[in-house]
Amino acid sequence: MSDSTLQFILMCIVIVLFIFSCFIAIRGFRSSTSWFCMVFSISVFSQALFAFPAAFIGNSDYTWMIGREVSTTYLQVVVLSMISLWASHLLTRKKISFWVNKKLKIPQLKIQDKNIENIAYFFSLGGSIIAIFAANMGIYGYFVEREFLQNPPIWLDLFRKSLSLFVVFYFILFISIYRRSGSLNVRHYLLISLWIMVGFLSAFKLQVIQPIIILFVTAWMTKRLTIIHHLALGFSIILAYSVVEPMREIAVNSYYSVTPYDAFAKSLTENNGADIDHIISRLISRLDYSSTAIQVLTADRFGQISQYKDRIINTYKLIPFLAFIPRAFWPEKPLQDLGRVLYNDLYGSDISAITPSGAIASYLIGGYIMVIFQSTLFGMFLTFSGSVLLKYHIYPMRYLPILILAISISMGDTYFSYYLIKVLRVLLFTYLCYFVLKIFHKVSLNYY
């Protein structure tokens, strides 16, 4: 069998798994499998879902990938990762669901739901405002000053770690809103707009789309998903890629002397005449990891990314220390900058960062065994989070800490070592929440 034929078969497997997962997800939030399929469907977007089909229909930007041995390796890793995820879920879902429903007992918070909802709102609102100021001042995002990039102060390191918590509050807030009434008011639209602006000013495409993805998922969870959510998600994706990419080009061309706000305004005026084909091409090139992954696998065969691989291995060795030792006590604590190390190995510069996807990063240091291990473990975490969300999302404010845990571990990372660090931190955070609340008698003795 030729490489091109095998690649076509593997690509078809990816598409079939994606369609199958979407079919289960659109039926609604009925079980842990529903949640697994929703997260799986979103994650597949970066795994050969666009570039290879474009190549096989003759798109000249991607035909170079067809027939290459390294392309076959990439698709094998992708398919193995997906199958391992599904196998892990199917083999563990009954035991995990039984344990969550029968053994796991979580106390309710003895605080009125409305008060907790207001706390979640203002936490998320404050986080968005701080992030906007930080991005425009050059201490956060793509336009970050070089001194903050290479040697961030303790307060900035803490802020970056706290940002994901603000997003989780945003997530749970909208679960509560959709569960209660489903109607959004002016202050909710303000919050959504501010988080989208965080994405633009930080020049991170995912952060532009993320607020809308969260609205989409929370509406799906509470059976309030409408055609408006679908249109908003599609529009946000196109908007993110048609605005953020020019912002980055403006930053590079000006040697990062322009402010994020000026780059944002300039990208809006310069893109008025951009044709849809160019935007779609840009969308595919950035949304799909395939071309980058193949480039990285090729470079690995020539020994060009040894520093990058050493850093990945070192990160795994230091996971407990990286998770719990603050930079205040460890000034030389390694940065989470593997993407920048990879860019430097490939191009001899650290002005940017790229990633070959989590599955390929694992393959580079441990082969197919490491891919299976990573996917199996993540599949189990997804199954657990789906079971927890199904049980407790009906009263989101009463079970806020455990839902923070479930949502946080559902959000993967481009590097599995970073994901494990996040899991350890959020487990400790959840335990401390209940410990402190119990001391102040803010949790009920009625466990559910």
N, C-alpha and C positions, 0 to 999 in steps of 0.2 A: 504494500500500500504506500502510495506516495505521500510526502509531507502535506501537500496541498489538500489531498483527499481526507487525510486524518484531521487536518485543521478544520475542514468544513464540518466533519462529523462532531468534533468537539465544540465548535461554535453552535451547532444545532442543539447540543445538549444544554449549553448555557441558556439559550433562548427558551427551550422547553421548560427548564427549571424555573426560569423567570416568569413565564406565562402561568405555569401551574401555581406558583406561589402567589401571584397577583390574583388569580381566580379564587383562591382560598381567602385571601385577605379582604377582597371586596365584598365578601358575604357578611362581614361585620365582625366585631370583637366578641367571639363566642367561646374561645378557649385559649390556652397558652399557644396552641398551634397558630391561631389567628395573629397573635402578636409576633410570633416567630416569622411568619410569612410576610408581615408588613415590614419588619426590619430587614429581612432577607431581600425583599424586593427593592428596597431603597439602596442597600449595599451593592446589589448586582450592577447598578448603573455604571460603576467604575470598572467593571470586570468584563471587558471584551464585548459589551452589548452593542456598541456603536461602530468602533473602528474596523473590526473584522467583517461585519456585514457590509460596511461601506467599501471595503477592499474587494470583497467577492462580487459586488455589483459593478466594479470597475472604476471606483473613485481613485483618481491618479495620486491623491495625497497618501493613500494607504496600501496601494497594490504591492509596494515593496515588501510588505510583511508576509505575503503569501509564499509558501514553498520553502521558507527558511527553517532550518532545524531548530533554531532558538525560538522561533514563533510557536513551534509545536510544543516545546518545553513549557513555554508560558501558558498555553491553553491547557496543557495537562495539569499544571499547578492549579489553575483557576477551577477546573472541573473537579479535581481531587478535593480542593477546599470546600466547594459547594456540596459535594456528596458527603463529605465528613460532617459538615454542619447539619445536614438533614439526618444522617444516620445517628448522630449524637442526640438530636432532638427526639427522634422516634424511639430510640432505645431508653431514654430517661424520662420522657414526659409523664408517664403514669406514676412512677415512683416519686418524682419531684412534685407533681400536682397533689398526690396523696399526702406527702409530708407538709406542704404548704397549707392545705385545707384542714388537715386533721391534727398535725403536730405543732405547727407554727402558731403561736399565740401572741398577738401584739396588742398592747393597751391603747385605748383611745386618749386623745388629748382632752383635758378638761378646760378647753378654751372655746368660746363661741366660734362657730364656723366663719361668721362674717368678720370677726376680728382677725382670725388667721388669714383669711382671704386678703384683708387690707394689708397685713404684714407682708404677704407674698407679693402683692402689687407694688408696694413702696420699696421693697428690696429689689425687685426687678427694675422698677423705674430708676432708682438710684444707681443701680449697676449700669444701666444703659447711658445715663447722663455722664457718669464718670468715664465710661469707655469712650464716649464721643469726645470729651475734652482730652483724654489721654491720647487718642488717635490724632487729633488735630495738633497737639503739642509735640508729636513725634516721639512719644514714649510707649506707644502700642501700635501694632499693626504692621503693614507692609512698609510704611514710611518711617519706621522707627529709626531714631538716631543710632549711629553705629556704636557709640559708647554704651547705650542701653541694650543693644543686641548682643554684644560680646561679654559685657560685665554688668548685668542688671542689678540695681540696688535691691535690698531686701524687700522694701515696700512694693516695688514693681513686680518682683517675683511672686509675692503674696497676692497682688491684684490679679495677675494672670491666672493663678490657680483658683481664685474666687470667682472669676468670670463665668465658669461653667456652672457654678452653684446658682448664680443669678439667673442663668438660662433655665435651670431646672425649676426654680420658683415660677418663672414665666410659664413653663409647661404645666405645672400642677394648677396654677391659677386658672388657665383656660379649661382644664378638665373640670374644675369646680364651676366655672361660668356656664359651660355647655351642659353640665349635669343639672344645674339648677334651672336655667331658663333658656339658654342658647342665644340670647340677644346681647349684642355688644353695644356699649355706649361710647361717648366721646373719649373718655379717659382710657378705654381699652384700645381704641384706634390710635390714640396718642402713643401708648406704649408700643404697639406694633410698629408704628412709624419710626420711633426712636431706635428700636432694635434693628430695623432695616437700615437706618442711617449709620448705625455702628458698623454694619457690614460694608457700606460704601466708603466711609472714611477710613476704615482699617484696610480697605482694598482686599478683603477676604470674601471670595464669592460665596462660600458656604454660609457665612454669617449674614449675607443678604437674603439667601433663600431660607435659612433656618427658621426665622419667625413664622413664615408661611407654612413650612413643613410641619411645624408644631401645631399650628391652627388646623391643618389638614388631618393630622393624626389624632388630635384630641376630639375633633368633630367626628371622626370615624369611630373612636372608642365609645362615644356617647350617642351614636346613631343619629347624628345631626349633619352628616356630610351631604353637601349639595354641589350642584354644578359650579357654583361660584367659587368654591374651594379648589376645584380642579382647574378652573381658568386662572385663578390667582396664583396657583403653584406654577403653572406653565409660564405665565407672564413673568413671574419673579425670576425664573431660571433664565429666560431670554434676556431680561433686563440686567441681571447680574453679570452675564458673560459679555453683553454688549457695552457695558459701562466700566466694569472693573478692569478688564484687559487693557482698554485704552488708558486708564488711569496708571496702570503699571508701566506701560510704554512711555507715558509722559514723564513718570518718575525716573526711569532709566535714561531717557534722552536729556533730562535736565540735571542728571547726576544727583538726584534726590534733593535738589535745592527748592523744589516747589512744595507747598503745603498740601495736605490731603484735600482740603476744601477747594483750593484753586484747581487741583487736578480733577476733582469731581465735576466742578463747573465747566472746565474746559472739555472734558470727555463728553458731556451732554451736548455742548454746542457743536463739537466736531463729528458727532455720530448721527446728526440729523439726516445725513444723506447715505448712511451705511445701508448696503443692500442685504436682504435677508439671507442670501446664500453665504455671504461672508460671515454673518453672525452665526449661522448654523455650523459652518466649517470650524469656526473658533470654539463653538460649544462642544462639538464632538472631540476636538483635539485636547480640550482641557478636562472634559467630563470622563473620558475613557483613559485609563492608565496604560493601555496596551503598548503604545509606541514607546513610552518612557521605560516600561518594564523590559521590553525587548532590547532596548538600547543598554540598559543596565546589565541584563544577562549576557549580552555580547561583550561588554566591557569586563565583566567578571572572568570570562574565558581568557582574557589577555592580562589578568592580574591588575587591572586599573583601579579597583575599588577596595583594596585591602584595608585602608584606613577606615573606610565606612563599615566594613564587616567587623573589624576589631571593635569599633565603637558599639555596634549592636550587641555583640557578645558581652562586652564590658557592662552594658546597661542591664542585661539579664543578671549578671553576677551581683550587681549593686541594688537590685530592686527593693529590698527591705530598707536599705539606707536612704535611697533616693525618695522613698515614699514618706519616711517619717522624720528624717533629720532636716531641720530648717536650714536655710542658707545662712542664717545668722550664726549658727554654730559650725557651719561648714562652708566657709567662703569660697573654697575651690570646688564646690559641688558642680558636677558636670551639667551643662545646659541640655535641655531637650531640643537639640538642634541637628538631629541625624540627617534631615533633609538638606541642610546647609553643608554638612560634611560630604554628602553624596555629590552635590553640585560641585564642590571644590575638587573632588576626585576626578570628576568627568571633564570639567572645564577649566580647572586651575584658578577658580575664583569663588569667593564666598558671598557674593552680592545677592544671591538668590537661593532658593531651596526647591527641591523636587522630591517626589516619592514614587517608588515603583509599585506600590500597594503593599498591604500588610502580608499577604500570602507570599509574595515574591521576596520580601525582606526576610521572612522566616525560612524560605527555601534556600536563600543564599548562605545561611549559617548552619542549617541542619537538614537540608534536602527534603524529600517527601515526608519523612517521619516527623519533622518539625511542623510541616504544613498540617498534617493530620492532628498532631497534638494541639496546635493553636486553634484549629477549627472545632475540634471536639470540645475543648474547654469553653470556647465562646458559645457554642451551641447549647451547652448545659447552663451557662449563665443566662442566655436568652430565654431558655425554657423556664428557669426559676423566676426571672423578672416578669415574664408573661403570666405565670401563675399568681404571683403577688399582685400585679396590677388588676387582674381579673377579679381577685377576691376583695381588694381594698379600694379600688378606684370609685366605687359607688359613694363613699364618704371621703373624698380626697383630703379635706382639711383636718379631719379627725385622725388621719393616719399619714400625716405629712412626712415624718422622717423615713418611714419604711418605703413610701413612694419615691422619695428622693433617691434612696438606694436603688430601687428597681429601675427607675428611669436612667440613672447614671450608668449602671452596668449594662444597659441596653445600647449605649452609645459607644461604638467601637472606636478604634484608633488606627491610624495608618501603620503604627508599630505596636505589636502585641505587648512588648515590654512596658511601653507607656500605658497601655490599657490596664495591665496588671497593677501598676503603680496606682492608677486611679481607683481600681477596685479596692485595694487595701486602704486607701485614704477614706473612701466613702463608707466602708465598713466601720472604721474607727469613728468617723463623724456620726454615723447613725447610732452607734452604741453610746457615745457621749451625749447625744441629744436626749435619749431616753433616760440616761443616768442623771443628767442635770434636771430634767423635767420631773423626775421622780422625787428628787431632793426637795423641790419647791412645790410638791403635791399638785403638779399640773397634768398628771396622767391618771386615768381611771383604773380602778382595780378590776374592772370588767374587761377581760381579754377576749379578743375575737380572732 
